[in-house]
Amino acid sequence: MKRLLTVATASLMAASPALADLVFPDLSYRTGAYAAGGIPFSDGYQDYFTLLNQRDGGIGGVMTRVIECETAYDTERGVECYESTKGEGALVYQPLSTGITYQLIPRATADGIPLHTMGYGRTSAANGDVFSHVFNYPANYWDAASVIINYLLEENDGSLEGRDITLLYHNSAYGREPIRTLETLAEMHGFNLEQLAVDHPGQEQGNQWLQIRRSQPDYVIMWGWGVMNQVAVQEAANIRFPMENFIGNWWAGAEHDVTPAGMDANGYRALNMNVLGDLPVFDEIQTLVIDAGLAAGDGSNLGSVLYTRGMYAAMLAAEAARTAQEIHGVAQIDAAMMRDGMEALNMTNARMDALGMPGIGPEFAVSCEDHGGTGMARMQQWNAEAAEWVTLTDFIAPDDSVTTPLIMEDSAQYAAENNIGSQCNPS
């Protein structure tokens, strides 16, 4: 937060320089076909930092400042936002776009600024030995694909042999991310995998759902975002596809994805990387941020799936900053120190309880080699009559025996192409 300086204050600063703000850019998108997801995430992200300022005086005695830059989910605009804000003292970027993330990985690494791509972006960035400045904890796309298959295995008495599964995916870097993992899992478990791409923005899906009606798969897994999700749920209802057999990933499981279809969406299932329901911290945000007229939005998104996830992302960034302050013994940290804090982050149940966010996510600890977290997620189901998501499971673990080799292979290829040596054990 900016402060007006009096002459007396300026004199004191000359003798003892005041601490600058801790800067957290928000590459948001409140316009375009993906705004329905971008708005609540950005509201949650910004409101948490405002809460820290109002309640705690910032982080470690230093106020925070969020710089919002509109990307409209456009990769070129996202890069422009990064370039225009990085000189403000940016500590970490949360692009909320796989396309933007891919473009920022080499830039941010060269600039020494960490990226937090929470459950999106380049999956193999979980290997910190190659990707020194990219963190995708608590989970990544390949984890999500594996968790869904593990859930379906449990539902089908441990076997998917001969079952037909269709992947309906956004035809972009984001949507194509899980394909390799699902192909590996299909070969391992003996299910048949059909792939149907949906072009941006996702409003035209008639042909895809005609194909699904013809092939009648046992399950449809959706890797969607924005308007694509809403259209897909309605199209599934139109062909009377069993909604309980339609499963989205964690970017296809928000309230706005299902409410337009009304009762037709009842039974639809989706992953979630964060807990549902009321959290003690929401009362503090309501009182100190929303009621005080300081909210990023109108306050209506408080407690929704993506508001909670944006708040969760901000909490992880704030805890990493706090960890960096402790490591380096200073309150005014820079991006390099922030990277150290992110790599030493240890999220425990006790700490989440203390923050008023009990069980918001699984416990995890980050290390130089592991920037990816545990990869666990929950399954939830839409109850249209109550207009709410119902949690079906505790956190489900992915199959690391599948995901880890894929991560190591892909990251090794990236390292070879870009002449990157070991970041954890440099020779």
MOLIN-V620701 format. One record per helix or strand of 2 or more residues. SS is the DSSP state (~ for helix, > for strand). FROM is the first residue (numbers start at 0). LEN is the number of residues. If there is no record, write none. Layout:
SS:FROM:LEN / SS:FROM:LEN
//
This chain:
~:6:9 / >:21:7 / ~:34:22 / >:63:7 / ~:74:14 / >:91:2 / ~:97:14 / >:113:3 / ~:122:4 / >:133:2 / ~:140:15 / >:163:7 / ~:172:4 / ~:178:11 / >:191:7 / ~:205:10 / >:218:5 / ~:226:12 / ~:242:3 / >:245:3 / ~:254:11 / >:268:4 / ~:279:11 / ~:304:24 / ~:334:9 / >:345:2 / ~:348:6 / >:363:2 / >:376:7 / >:387:4 / ~:399:18
//
